[in-house]
């Protein structure tokens, strides 16, 4: 029987927890699938993808490959179309692209009772900010403020907000911060903001959902106001992986896995 292969690709990739998460899930599901990791950069992506044979079920993509994966996909789900980013490829008769980061954020927020939101602040305007904006809209936000060192980079987020029916504004880190229900920080791990900026965000930021999770607490979480929840990106990592496995098994990230609660417990145990 032909082996069934999957992998996570990115650059760097040695730190990825995806192989442990997927192996734990496949064990519960009784799937004899091999999930590995491979360092692939932007230059080598197209050649690496073309070199896969019929034993391959799909791929997880991390930075910096999400835009390349979006271009490679022949069919895309709604979240991929909205964000311009694909983190999951299903390799069947056609290449299907999915963005499970959006649902991963939504599921992680709901797990902490953070839905039905009104006003949300997104810190950062990079690639992950688009997924954060769609997730905020899915979680009930009607107003989103983007704060970034270069607010001009948020033009695409303002336009995306119009498509979503969400009022999006963009500003720099200068000036006062109005109160919000939730802050979603999308900055790379290890990013340290100026003390005055971190203090302002923490004092008026509501709950904090930080996509970073190593090290934890992040620099921003360490500065958050006492009594306000701070949630690491491990929840997003877990739930986006659950949705990836749904894609690999069902071709649909909304169709639950068999014994999904048991699967999630096994995955959480290896985080």
C-alpha positions as CSV (number, residue, x, y, z in Angstrom):
1,X,0.0,0.0,0.0
2,X,1.3,3.5,-0.9
3,X,2.3,5.4,2.2
4,X,0.2,8.5,3.0
5,X,2.4,11.6,3.6
6,X,1.8,15.1,4.9
7,X,4.2,17.8,6.2
8,X,4.6,21.3,7.4
9,X,6.8,23.6,5.3
10,X,8.3,26.9,6.2
11,X,11.5,28.7,6.9
12,X,12.5,28.4,9.7
13,X,10.8,25.2,10.6
14,X,12.8,23.3,13.2
15,X,10.7,24.9,16.0
16,X,7.4,23.8,14.7
17,X,5.1,21.8,17.0
18,X,2.9,20.7,14.2
19,X,4.4,17.2,13.8
20,X,3.6,16.4,17.5
21,X,0.1,17.8,17.2
22,X,-0.7,15.9,14.1
23,X,0.8,12.7,15.3
24,X,-1.2,12.8,18.5
25,X,-4.4,13.3,16.5
26,X,-3.7,10.6,14.0
27,X,-3.1,8.2,16.9
28,X,-6.6,8.8,18.3
29,X,-8.1,8.6,14.8
30,X,-6.3,5.4,13.9
31,X,-4.7,7.0,10.8
32,X,-1.5,5.5,9.4
33,X,-0.3,8.8,8.1
34,X,3.2,10.2,8.2
35,X,3.5,13.9,9.0
36,X,7.0,15.4,8.8
37,X,8.6,18.9,8.6
38,X,10.7,20.4,5.8
39,X,12.5,23.6,5.5
40,X,11.3,25.3,2.3
41,X,11.8,29.0,1.4
42,X,9.9,31.2,-1.0
43,X,12.4,30.6,-3.8
44,X,12.1,26.8,-3.5
45,X,8.4,26.5,-2.9
46,X,7.1,26.0,-6.5
47,X,9.8,23.3,-7.3
48,X,9.2,21.5,-4.0
49,X,5.4,21.4,-4.6
50,X,5.8,20.1,-8.1
51,X,8.1,17.3,-6.9
52,X,5.4,15.7,-4.7
53,X,4.0,12.4,-5.9
54,X,0.5,10.8,-5.4
55,X,1.4,9.6,-1.9
56,X,0.9,13.1,-0.6
57,X,-2.4,14.1,1.0
58,X,-1.6,17.7,1.9
59,X,0.6,20.3,3.4
60,X,0.6,22.8,6.3
61,X,2.3,26.1,5.4
62,X,3.8,28.5,7.8
63,X,5.8,31.7,7.2
64,X,6.9,32.8,4.6
65,X,4.9,30.5,2.3
66,X,1.2,31.5,2.9
67,X,1.0,33.9,-0.1
68,X,2.8,31.4,-2.4
69,X,0.4,28.7,-1.3
70,X,-2.5,31.0,-2.1
71,X,-1.2,31.5,-5.6
72,X,-0.6,27.7,-6.0
73,X,-4.2,26.8,-5.0
74,X,-6.6,26.2,-7.9
75,X,-9.6,26.3,-5.5
76,X,-9.8,28.3,-2.3
77,X,-12.1,28.5,0.6
78,X,-13.8,31.8,1.7
79,X,-11.2,32.6,4.4
80,X,-8.4,32.1,1.9
81,X,-10.1,34.4,-0.6
82,X,-10.7,37.1,2.1
83,X,-7.2,37.1,3.5
84,X,-5.0,36.2,0.5
85,X,-3.3,33.6,2.7
86,X,-3.4,29.8,2.6
87,X,-1.9,27.7,5.4
88,X,-3.3,24.4,4.3
89,X,-3.1,22.7,0.9
90,X,-5.2,19.6,0.1
91,X,-3.6,17.7,-2.8
92,X,-6.3,15.8,-4.7
93,X,-7.4,16.1,-8.3
94,X,-6.9,19.8,-7.9
95,X,-4.9,21.8,-5.4
96,X,-7.4,23.1,-2.8
97,X,-6.3,26.0,-0.5
98,X,-7.6,26.8,2.9
99,X,-7.0,29.3,5.6
100,X,-7.5,27.6,9.0
101,X,-5.9,30.4,11.0
102,X,-9.1,32.4,11.0
103,X,-11.1,29.6,12.5
104,X,-8.3,28.8,14.8
105,X,-8.5,32.3,16.3
106,X,-12.3,32.2,16.5
107,X,-12.3,28.8,18.2
108,X,-9.6,29.9,20.7
109,X,-11.5,33.1,21.5
110,X,-14.8,31.1,22.0
111,X,-13.0,28.7,24.3
112,X,-12.3,31.6,26.6
113,X,-15.8,33.1,26.3
114,X,-14.6,35.9,24.0
115,X,-17.3,36.1,21.4
116,X,-20.1,38.7,20.8
117,X,-17.3,41.3,20.7
118,X,-17.9,45.0,19.9
119,X,-14.7,47.0,19.6
120,X,-11.4,45.2,18.9
121,X,-7.9,46.5,18.5
122,X,-5.4,44.7,16.3
123,X,-1.7,45.3,16.9
124,X,0.4,45.0,13.8
125,X,-0.4,45.1,10.1
126,X,1.5,42.1,8.8
127,X,0.2,38.9,7.2
128,X,-1.5,37.6,10.3
129,X,-3.5,40.8,10.8
130,X,-5.8,39.8,7.9
131,X,-6.7,36.5,9.6
132,X,-7.2,38.4,12.9
133,X,-9.5,40.9,11.3
134,X,-11.7,38.2,9.7
135,X,-11.7,36.3,13.0
136,X,-12.8,39.5,14.9
137,X,-15.6,40.0,12.4
138,X,-16.7,36.4,12.8
139,X,-16.6,36.9,16.6
140,X,-19.0,39.9,16.4
141,X,-16.8,42.9,16.2
142,X,-18.3,45.9,14.4
143,X,-15.3,48.3,14.9
144,X,-11.6,47.5,14.6
145,X,-8.7,49.8,15.2
146,X,-5.3,48.7,13.7
147,X,-2.2,50.1,15.4
148,X,1.1,49.7,13.6
149,X,4.5,51.4,13.3
150,X,3.6,52.0,9.6
151,X,-0.2,52.5,9.5
152,X,-0.1,52.9,5.7
153,X,0.5,49.2,5.5
154,X,-3.1,48.7,6.9
155,X,-4.7,50.0,3.7
156,X,-5.6,46.5,2.7
157,X,-7.1,45.8,6.1
158,X,-9.4,48.9,5.8
159,X,-10.6,47.6,2.4
160,X,-11.1,44.2,3.8
161,X,-13.2,45.7,6.6
162,X,-15.5,47.2,4.0
163,X,-16.0,43.8,2.5
164,X,-16.8,42.4,6.0
165,X,-19.1,45.2,7.1
166,X,-16.6,46.2,9.8
167,X,-15.4,49.8,10.3
168,X,-11.6,49.6,10.3
169,X,-9.3,52.5,11.2
170,X,-5.5,52.6,11.2
171,X,-3.1,54.7,13.3
172,X,0.4,54.6,14.5
173,X,1.5,53.9,18.1
174,X,1.5,57.6,18.9
175,X,-1.3,59.2,20.9
176,X,-3.8,57.9,23.4
177,X,-5.6,54.6,23.3
178,X,-9.3,54.3,23.6
179,X,-10.8,51.4,25.5
180,X,-11.6,48.2,23.6
181,X,-13.1,44.8,24.5
182,X,-10.3,42.8,23.0
183,X,-6.7,43.3,21.7
184,X,-5.3,40.9,19.2
185,X,-1.6,41.1,19.0
186,X,-0.2,39.8,15.7
187,X,3.5,40.8,16.2
188,X,6.3,38.3,15.7
189,X,7.5,36.4,18.8
190,X,10.0,38.4,20.8
191,X,8.8,41.8,19.6
192,X,9.2,44.4,22.4
193,X,7.3,47.6,22.1
194,X,8.3,50.9,23.7
195,X,7.3,51.0,27.4
196,X,4.9,53.9,26.9
197,X,3.2,52.1,24.0
198,X,2.9,48.8,25.9
199,X,1.5,50.5,28.9
200,X,-1.1,52.4,26.9
201,X,-2.2,49.2,25.1
202,X,-2.4,47.3,28.4
203,X,-4.3,50.0,30.3
204,X,-7.0,50.3,27.6
205,X,-6.8,47.0,25.9
206,X,-9.5,44.8,27.4
207,X,-8.6,41.1,27.1
208,X,-5.4,40.2,25.2
209,X,-5.1,37.5,22.6
210,X,-1.5,37.3,21.5
211,X,-0.7,35.0,18.6
212,X,2.8,34.6,20.0
213,X,3.3,31.8,22.5
214,X,7.0,31.2,22.9
215,X,8.3,32.6,25.2
216,X,5.2,33.1,27.3
217,X,4.2,35.4,28.7
218,X,5.1,37.6,25.8
219,X,6.6,41.0,26.3
220,X,3.2,42.6,25.7
221,X,1.4,40.1,28.0
222,X,3.8,40.9,30.8
223,X,2.8,44.5,30.6
224,X,-1.0,43.9,30.6
225,X,-3.2,45.3,33.3
226,X,-3.9,43.1,36.3
227,X,-7.3,41.4,36.2
228,X,-7.6,41.3,32.4
229,X,-7.2,38.0,30.7
230,X,-4.1,37.3,28.6
231,X,-4.3,34.4,26.2
232,X,-1.4,32.9,24.3
233,X,-1.4,31.8,20.7
234,X,-1.2,28.1,21.7
235,X,-5.0,28.0,21.4
236,X,-4.8,29.3,17.9
237,X,-2.1,26.8,17.1
238,X,-4.1,23.9,18.4
239,X,-7.4,24.8,16.8
240,X,-6.0,25.7,13.4
241,X,-4.4,22.3,13.4
242,X,-7.7,20.6,14.3
243,X,-9.2,22.3,11.3
244,X,-6.3,21.2,9.1
245,X,-6.9,17.6,10.0
246,X,-10.6,18.1,9.2
247,X,-9.5,19.3,5.8
248,X,-7.1,16.3,5.3
249,X,-9.8,13.8,6.4
250,X,-13.0,15.4,5.0
251,X,-11.9,18.1,2.6
252,X,-13.9,20.6,4.7
253,X,-12.7,22.5,7.8
254,X,-16.2,22.8,9.2
255,X,-16.9,19.0,9.4
256,X,-16.0,17.7,12.9
257,X,-13.6,14.8,13.4
258,X,-14.7,11.5,14.8
259,X,-14.3,11.7,18.6
260,X,-13.1,15.2,18.2
261,X,-13.1,16.0,21.9
262,X,-10.7,13.1,22.5
263,X,-8.5,14.3,19.6
264,X,-8.3,17.8,21.1
265,X,-7.4,16.4,24.5
266,X,-4.6,14.3,23.0
267,X,-3.2,17.3,21.0
268,X,-3.4,19.6,24.0
269,X,-1.4,17.1,26.0
270,X,1.6,17.4,23.7
271,X,1.7,21.2,23.5
